[in-house]
Amino acid sequence: MAEQILILDFGSQYTQLIARRVRELDVYCEIHPFNNIPEITPDIKGVILSGSPCSVREEDAPDLDLEQFRGKLPVLGICYGAQLMAQKFGGNVMPSEIREYGRARLSRVDGHHDLLKEISLDSQVWMSHADTISVLPDNFEIIASTASVEMAAYKIKEEDTYGIQFHPEVTHSEEGKTLLRNFVAHICNCSQDWTPDMFAETVIAELKEQLGDDKVVLGLSGGVDSSVAAILIHKAIGENLHCIFVDNGLLRKNEFESVLDSYKGMGLNVKGVDAKDQFYEALKGISDPEGKRKAIGRVFIEVFDQEAQKITGVKWLGQGTIYPDIIESVSVKGPSATIKSHHNVGGLPEKMNLKVVEPLKTLFKDGVRNVGRSLEIDQNILGRHPFPGPGLGIRILGDVTAEKVAILQEVDYIFVEGLKKRGIYDEVWQAGSMLLPVQSVGVMGDERTYERVVALRAVTSVDGMTADWSHLPYDFLQDVSNEIINKVKGVNRVVYDISSKPPATIEWE
């Protein structure tokens, strides 16, 4: 087993960020609910306690037995985690007179402690708490302060147990990554050797042992996750991996052909299935977004199952499930009985009665891309923007027809290719176009038109959980708008969506 840091989640919105930062330091870590702690094995080198939306002063506040770690493993409590340790070991936590949220600067740093080595005086940190530690237990010492928070960081004397009131995992904490490196590398003594190459080598060896000579069927989507999962399994079992790429009629322009060519160039055993007509028939007359999703999902399962049945002796279903798919299904309110396995092919495990293999289930999206690079997968696949499973079906507001899909494919192609030509595609996390269920009056060639409206959407994000609208250059938007209206018959108006997530979502449906 790889060395790892155990992250105990008390429900913080930042818990996944803690894990991402630790992974960026080439140290493996896992997130577990505070009330469903795994067995403490020798490979666990340290424990991080997350923040929480709760207050330690509440009657039913999240709690756990800290004595199982204290003095045995290094512990770092962040925000709620720091307050919990202070409260449980004899200190006091009180409501802050003013809610402390946002940027602050360290006014005191005791740099002789390992946690704060190379942390600068006046370093910016990010606060997000309504409570504050008013009294520390006798054997605790303050090691950092800000102007308004005296106990911004503490250490328990003669043991590697630390608490910090700020959040080192967010980018607003300027030297947060240094602090986390101090904890995992210098205090927990992790060797920082969990690299993409090591991950790929280990997983391929495990897949060889797990799968043997068995056959695996996997649904490819053209995206990063399923592509990297496919290559890992292919390197383990070769031609025993059978990939199916279904054209649901809701892909981007020319995507079916171009992605199939990419996969064949990678040596994968891929079958392309043109099922456009089946999807269009199932979607006929359905305008409700959830109804469309269910119809698309149902037909995908039918088509995929039908094709899979043609392969004799298949025992496994390969999936591109990644870590957020798993940890988001585990509630801190109680032990989770189920871990979702839906990902790209929802419902298939139950219908097909196959065992599931998920080689990426311990990785975040950026980790998947890094492994893909180490496997030398084409950058056109690794750098591809996320694309929703239901495809253009949820970017066409209202019912879906082949005519509407053709219009949106042309609009989307002009927009995305424009981003690439301008050299700003990689600055955007996701971009797409929406066909709206409205028409507007326009004038083209001295004639009145009454045609469709399309909305362009581009966002910047780290993981899609939150997103800000991309501030694309005005002249670029003007050029794209002109090209769309001039080249796409049936469209006479283009608008740009400047909503952020939250309160909006990235997709419109």
C-alpha positions, 0 to 999 in steps of 0.5 A: 500500500502507498503511504497515505494521509487520512482526511476526516470530513466534517462536512466542509465545502473545502474538504475536496480541496484539502485532498487535491492539495495533498495529492499535488504534493505527490502524497496519496490521501483518502477522504472518509466521513468523521463517523466512518473511520477506516482501520488505522493501518501502518501506511497511514502517516498522518490525519487531517481534520477538516472544517465544517459548517457546524459549530462545536458548541452545538448539541449535536455537533460532529464529534469523534474520539481523538485519543485514537490518533493523539500522540500516535500519529501527526494530526492537523486540525483545520478550522472546525478541526482545530476548534474541536481539539481545543474544546475537547481537551479543555479549552473554550470556543466562543462565537466571534464578535464579528464573523471572520470570513475572507483575507487576513494576514499573519501578524505573528509566526513562530517559525521554529515549529516544523509546521510554519517553516518558510511561512512569512510574517504578514503572509495572507491567509483565508478565514471562514468561521463564525466561532473563535478559540477564546481559551487554549488548554494548558498544554497548547501553545500559540504559534501564529496569530492575525490582527483579529485572531490571536489563536490562528495556529497552535501546537500541543506541546511535546506531540505532533498535533497542530490546529490552524484557524485558517484554510491553507487549502484555498488559493487565497492562503498564499503559502498554504501549500508550503504549510501542507507540505511541511505537515505531510513531508516534514512532520508525517515524513511522507516520501512524496513518491505518489506520481502519475507514473507510479500510479499507472504502473501500480494500477496496471499490475493490479488490473492484470492480477484482478482481471487475468484472462477475463474480458471487459466491456467499456463504454467510451465517451470521447472524454478524459475519464473513459479514455484514460480508464480504457488505456490502463485496462488495455495495457493490462489485458490488451485485446480482451478489452472491448470498447463501445462508442455510441453515437447518440446523435447528440455529439458535437459536429464530426465528433463521432468520426474524429474520436473513433479515429483517435481511439484506433490510433491509440491501439484500442479495440473499439466498435462505433455504433450509430444509434442516432435514430433510436435516440431521436425517436425516444426524445420525440416530444419530450421537453422536460429536462429530467425526462430527456435525461432519462430517455437518453440514459434508457436508450444508451443502456439498451444500445450498449447492452445489445452491443455487449451481448454480441461479445462472448464471455464478458465478465467485467464492465469497465467504468471511468468513475473518478474520486469525486463520484465516490466521495460525494456519495458518502454523507458525513451525516451517517455511514453510506451504504452505497457508493454510486457507480453510475458515471457514464453508463448509469444503470448498466451494472444492475442490468448486465449483471457484470462485475465493475472495474474502476481504475480511476476511482482514487483520482481527481480530474487533474490527476486523471489528466496527469496519468493520461500524460504519463501514458502519452495519450493525445493532448486533444483528448486530455485537454478536451473540455468536459461534455455532459453525458446527455450531450446536446440534448440538455443544451437544446431547451425544449424538445429535441429534433435532428434539425435543432441538433444540426443547428446547434452543432454548427453554432457550437463548432464555430464557438469552440473552434474560435476559442482554439484559433484565438488561443484561449481554449485552454484558459476556459474550463468548459464552453458550449452553446445553448439553443433557446426555445425563443425566436426574435425579430431581426433584419438580414439583407433588408428583410425582416427575420424571425429566427432562433436565439442561441446563448454562448456559455464559457466558464473558468473552474477547477473542478466544476463544483463552483465556476465563474463566467469567462471574461472573453474578449469583446472583439472575440465575442463580436467576431463569433456572433457575426460568424454564427449569424452569417453562417448558421441558417435559422439563427439571428441573435447570439447572447452571452451567459455571464452567470456564475455557479452558484447560483446558476449551473454550468449547463442550462438543463 
